[in-house]
Amino acid sequence: MSKDTDRFLAPSGRKIKLKDFSTNYTGDIDKEVGKVTLEVVKEKLSKYQETLYAGNSHSVLIIFQAMDAAGKDSAISHVMSGLNPQGCQVFSFKTPTANEYEHDFLWRHYLALPQRGRIGIHNRSHYENVLVCKVHPEYILNERIPGYAETKKVNDDFWKARYESIRNFEKHLTENGTIILKFFLHVSEEEQKERLIERINDPSKNWKFSSADLTERDLWKKYMSAYEEAISETSTEQAPWYIIPADKKWFARLTISQVIEQAFKDLNLKFPELPDEEVAKLEEHKEKLQAEA
């Protein structure tokens, strides 16, 4: 990765503290320049997507996690707007259904993985199982895991095992050609407050507001602790976490796009080449087409 994006990388194998990562950093980039730069990067991503699809050897899984109103939806719509929808799929994970609870916690996420040659975007992800479930351990009981019939059983050993399951899951994916990029949109408590108030004040945004948002906001410190532990335990060289300053939406979108661009550069993808015998026939095929009435 380039040094420009390295500053947002959560180091592998180290305990991270979110207070050490800025929520409002914008470097020396002007907002208008940032918007223009984003458009340039989006054009590059579109071209990279073509080579990804043509090569059909890798897939890309992009994960977004954040507190409410951090800007996940808008980041996805802005950064990915230049991509071909045929090669891109977006999943927004809600509370598991009754059928999903009949399987292990990774099952529904495995079903949503992108095919080779495609880009998959997960708005929330398997990490909800070590984030919201960590803050609300009673949700674990819905999984009906043998030996965990009461919350007091959901202890440190349980979470260590779950982090290990996630690391193994992602290791398996990367070893089989999936590039995993994980983004935590790091918004401040103050900025979230302003955005929630905006949702209340703007009738066109009322639908985005839920009283549950305030209930979860009251648990801010617990969520930050859960994020710190999850990121520390699962940011690996193969599947890194990026902690993106999200108080300025324009900068978050630009940074996310640059991280994705760099990941594509590192892949060094090229269009497949035809076998020599097929190349030799191209001129013959062209002449046949041109000879048509």
C-alpha positions as CSV (number, residue, x, y, z in Angstrom):
1,M,0.0,0.0,0.0
2,S,1.1,3.6,-0.6
3,K,2.2,5.8,2.3
4,D,-0.8,8.0,1.7
5,T,-3.2,5.2,2.7
6,D,-0.9,3.6,5.3
7,R,-1.8,6.2,7.8
8,F,-5.3,4.8,8.1
9,L,-4.2,1.2,8.4
10,A,-4.8,-0.7,11.7
11,P,-1.5,-2.5,12.2
12,S,-1.6,-6.3,12.2
13,G,-1.0,-7.9,15.6
14,R,-1.2,-4.7,17.7
15,K,-3.8,-3.4,20.1
16,I,-5.3,-0.2,18.7
17,K,-7.0,2.6,20.5
18,L,-9.5,4.6,18.5
19,K,-8.5,7.8,20.4
20,D,-5.2,7.6,18.5
21,F,-7.0,7.9,15.2
22,S,-8.5,11.3,14.2
23,T,-12.1,11.6,13.1
24,N,-11.7,14.9,11.3
25,Y,-8.4,14.6,9.6
26,T,-8.3,16.0,6.0
27,G,-4.6,16.5,5.5
28,D,-3.7,19.4,3.3
29,I,-6.5,18.6,0.8
30,D,-9.1,21.2,-0.1
31,K,-12.7,20.0,-0.3
32,E,-13.2,21.0,-3.9
33,V,-9.9,19.5,-4.9
34,G,-10.9,16.4,-3.1
35,K,-14.2,16.1,-5.0
36,V,-12.4,16.5,-8.3
37,T,-9.8,13.9,-7.3
38,L,-12.5,11.4,-6.3
39,E,-14.0,11.6,-9.8
40,V,-10.6,10.9,-11.3
41,V,-10.1,7.9,-9.0
42,K,-13.6,6.6,-9.8
43,E,-12.7,6.5,-13.5
44,K,-9.6,4.4,-12.7
45,L,-11.7,2.1,-10.6
46,S,-14.0,1.5,-13.5
47,K,-11.1,0.5,-15.7
48,Y,-9.7,-1.8,-12.9
49,Q,-13.1,-3.4,-12.7
50,E,-12.9,-4.4,-16.3
51,T,-9.6,-6.2,-15.9
52,L,-10.9,-7.9,-12.7
53,Y,-14.0,-9.1,-14.6
54,A,-12.0,-10.2,-17.7
55,G,-9.3,-12.0,-15.6
56,N,-11.9,-13.9,-13.6
57,S,-9.3,-15.1,-11.1
58,H,-9.9,-12.7,-8.2
59,S,-12.9,-11.2,-6.4
60,V,-12.9,-8.2,-4.1
61,L,-14.9,-8.0,-0.9
62,I,-15.3,-4.5,0.6
63,I,-16.7,-4.3,4.1
64,F,-18.2,-1.2,5.8
65,Q,-18.7,-1.0,9.5
66,A,-19.6,2.1,11.5
67,M,-21.9,3.6,14.1
68,D,-25.2,5.0,12.9
69,A,-25.0,8.1,10.7
70,A,-21.3,7.7,10.0
71,G,-21.9,7.8,6.2
72,K,-21.7,4.2,5.1
73,D,-24.6,4.4,2.6
74,S,-23.4,7.7,1.0
75,A,-19.8,6.4,0.8
76,I,-21.0,3.3,-1.0
77,S,-23.1,5.3,-3.4
78,H,-20.5,7.9,-4.2
79,V,-17.4,5.7,-4.4
80,M,-19.0,2.9,-6.3
81,S,-21.2,5.0,-8.7
82,G,-18.7,4.6,-11.5
83,L,-18.7,0.8,-11.5
84,N,-20.6,-1.4,-13.8
85,P,-23.6,-2.8,-11.9
86,Q,-23.2,-6.2,-13.6
87,G,-19.9,-6.7,-11.9
88,C,-20.8,-5.3,-8.5
89,Q,-23.2,-6.6,-5.8
90,V,-24.2,-4.8,-2.5
91,F,-25.6,-6.6,0.6
92,S,-27.0,-4.7,3.6
93,F,-27.2,-7.0,6.5
94,K,-30.1,-6.6,9.0
95,T,-31.1,-8.7,12.0
96,P,-30.8,-12.4,11.1
97,T,-34.0,-14.1,10.0
98,A,-35.4,-17.3,11.6
99,N,-33.8,-19.3,8.8
100,E,-30.4,-17.7,9.2
101,Y,-30.5,-18.4,12.9
102,E,-30.8,-22.1,11.9
103,H,-27.1,-21.9,10.7
104,D,-23.8,-20.7,12.2
105,F,-23.2,-17.0,12.2
106,L,-21.0,-17.0,9.1
107,W,-23.5,-18.9,6.9
108,R,-25.4,-16.0,5.5
109,H,-22.3,-14.0,4.8
110,Y,-20.7,-16.9,2.9
111,L,-23.8,-17.0,0.7
112,A,-23.3,-13.3,-0.1
113,L,-19.6,-13.5,-1.2
114,P,-18.8,-12.1,-4.6
115,Q,-18.0,-14.5,-7.5
116,R,-14.7,-14.4,-9.2
117,G,-14.3,-11.3,-11.3
118,R,-16.8,-9.4,-9.2
119,I,-16.8,-6.8,-6.5
120,G,-18.9,-7.4,-3.4
121,I,-19.8,-4.7,-0.9
122,H,-21.1,-5.6,2.5
123,N,-22.9,-2.8,4.4
124,R,-22.4,-4.2,7.9
125,S,-21.1,-7.7,7.8
126,H,-20.1,-10.8,9.8
127,Y,-18.5,-8.3,12.2
128,E,-21.9,-7.5,13.7
129,N,-21.5,-10.8,15.5
130,V,-18.6,-9.4,17.5
131,L,-19.9,-5.8,17.7
132,V,-23.6,-5.4,18.4
133,C,-23.6,-8.9,19.9
134,K,-20.7,-8.0,22.1
135,V,-22.6,-5.0,23.4
136,H,-25.8,-7.0,23.6
137,P,-24.7,-10.6,24.5
138,E,-28.3,-11.6,24.9
139,Y,-28.5,-11.7,21.1
140,I,-26.1,-14.7,21.2
141,L,-28.8,-16.8,22.8
142,N,-30.8,-16.6,19.6
143,E,-28.1,-18.7,17.9
144,R,-28.8,-21.6,20.2
145,I,-25.2,-22.7,20.4
146,P,-24.7,-25.7,22.6
147,G,-23.4,-24.7,26.0
148,Y,-24.5,-21.1,25.8
149,A,-28.0,-21.0,27.1
150,E,-27.4,-18.0,29.3
151,T,-25.4,-14.7,28.9
152,K,-23.0,-15.4,31.7
153,K,-21.6,-18.2,29.6
154,V,-20.7,-15.7,26.8
155,N,-17.3,-14.9,28.3
156,D,-13.8,-13.8,27.1
157,D,-13.1,-17.3,25.8
158,F,-16.2,-17.2,23.7
159,W,-15.2,-14.0,22.0
160,K,-11.6,-15.2,21.5
161,A,-13.0,-18.3,19.6
162,R,-15.3,-16.1,17.5
163,Y,-12.4,-13.8,16.5
164,E,-10.4,-16.9,15.6
165,S,-13.4,-18.1,13.4
166,I,-13.4,-14.8,11.6
167,R,-9.7,-14.8,11.0
168,N,-9.8,-18.4,9.7
169,F,-12.8,-17.5,7.5
170,E,-11.0,-14.5,5.9
171,K,-7.7,-16.4,5.6
172,H,-9.6,-19.1,3.6
173,L,-11.1,-16.5,1.3
174,T,-7.8,-14.7,0.6
175,E,-6.0,-17.9,-0.1
176,N,-8.7,-18.6,-2.7
177,G,-8.4,-15.3,-4.5
178,T,-10.6,-12.9,-2.6
179,I,-9.2,-9.5,-1.8
180,I,-10.7,-8.2,1.5
181,L,-10.7,-4.5,2.4
182,K,-12.4,-3.6,5.7
183,F,-13.4,0.0,6.4
184,F,-14.4,1.4,9.8
185,L,-15.9,4.9,9.3
186,H,-14.6,6.6,12.4
187,V,-17.1,9.4,13.3
188,S,-17.0,11.4,16.4
189,E,-19.8,11.4,19.0
190,E,-20.3,15.1,18.4
191,E,-20.7,14.7,14.6
192,Q,-23.1,11.8,15.0
193,K,-25.2,14.0,17.2
194,E,-25.4,16.7,14.5
195,R,-26.3,14.2,11.8
196,L,-29.0,12.7,13.9
197,I,-30.5,16.1,14.6
198,E,-30.3,16.8,10.9
199,R,-32.4,13.7,10.2
200,I,-35.0,14.9,12.6
201,N,-35.1,18.5,11.2
202,D,-35.2,17.4,7.5
203,P,-38.6,15.8,6.6
204,S,-36.9,14.1,3.7
205,K,-34.5,12.4,6.1
206,N,-37.0,11.5,8.9
207,W,-37.2,7.9,7.5
208,K,-33.6,7.4,8.4
209,F,-34.1,8.2,12.0
210,S,-35.1,5.6,14.6
211,S,-35.5,5.9,18.4
212,A,-33.2,2.9,18.5
213,D,-30.4,5.1,17.3
214,L,-30.5,7.0,20.5
215,T,-30.6,3.8,22.6
216,E,-27.5,2.6,20.9
217,R,-25.9,6.0,21.2
218,D,-26.2,5.8,24.9
219,L,-23.9,2.7,24.7
220,W,-21.2,4.7,22.7
221,K,-18.3,3.7,25.0
222,K,-19.2,0.0,24.9
223,Y,-19.3,0.1,21.2
224,M,-16.0,1.9,20.9
225,S,-14.5,-0.8,23.1
226,A,-16.0,-3.5,21.0
227,Y,-14.7,-1.9,17.8
228,E,-11.2,-1.6,19.3
229,E,-11.1,-5.2,20.3
230,A,-12.6,-6.5,17.0
231,I,-10.2,-4.5,14.8
232,S,-7.2,-5.4,17.0
233,E,-8.0,-9.1,16.8
234,T,-8.8,-9.2,13.1
235,S,-6.7,-6.7,11.2
236,T,-4.3,-8.9,9.3
237,E,-1.9,-8.4,6.4
238,Q,-4.2,-10.5,4.2
239,A,-7.4,-8.8,5.4
240,P,-6.6,-5.3,6.8
241,W,-8.8,-2.8,8.6
242,Y,-8.7,0.8,7.6
243,I,-9.9,3.4,10.2
244,I,-11.2,6.2,8.1
245,P,-11.8,9.7,9.4
246,A,-15.5,10.2,8.8
247,D,-16.4,13.6,10.2
248,K,-15.9,15.1,6.8
249,K,-17.9,12.9,4.4
250,W,-16.1,14.1,1.3
251,F,-12.7,13.1,2.7
252,A,-13.9,9.7,3.9
253,R,-15.2,9.0,0.3
254,L,-11.9,10.1,-1.3
255,T,-9.8,8.0,1.2
256,I,-11.9,4.9,0.7
257,S,-11.6,5.2,-3.1
258,Q,-7.8,5.7,-2.9
259,V,-7.4,2.6,-0.7
260,I,-9.4,0.5,-3.2
261,E,-7.4,2.0,-6.1
262,Q,-4.1,1.0,-4.4
263,A,-5.4,-2.5,-3.8
264,F,-6.1,-2.9,-7.5
265,K,-2.7,-1.5,-8.4
266,D,-1.1,-4.1,-6.1
267,L,-2.9,-6.9,-7.9
268,N,-1.3,-5.8,-11.2
269,L,-4.2,-7.2,-13.2
270,K,-4.0,-7.4,-17.0
271,F,-6.5,-8.4,-19.7
272,P,-6.2,-12.1,-20.7
273,E,-4.3,-12.7,-24.0
274,L,-5.7,-14.9,-26.7
275,P,-3.8,-18.1,-27.7
276,D,-1.5,-17.6,-30.7
277,E,-3.7,-19.8,-32.9
278,E,-6.7,-17.5,-32.1
279,V,-4.7,-14.3,-32.7
280,A,-3.7,-15.7,-36.1
281,K,-7.4,-16.1,-37.0
282,L,-8.4,-12.5,-36.1
283,E,-7.6,-11.0,-39.4
284,E,-9.5,-13.8,-41.2
285,H,-12.5,-13.2,-39.0
286,K,-12.4,-9.4,-39.7
287,E,-12.2,-9.9,-43.4
288,K,-15.2,-12.2,-43.3
289,L,-17.2,-9.6,-41.4
290,Q,-16.2,-6.8,-43.7
291,A,-17.2,-8.9,-46.7
292,E,-20.8,-9.2,-45.5
293,A,-23.4,-7.3,-47.6
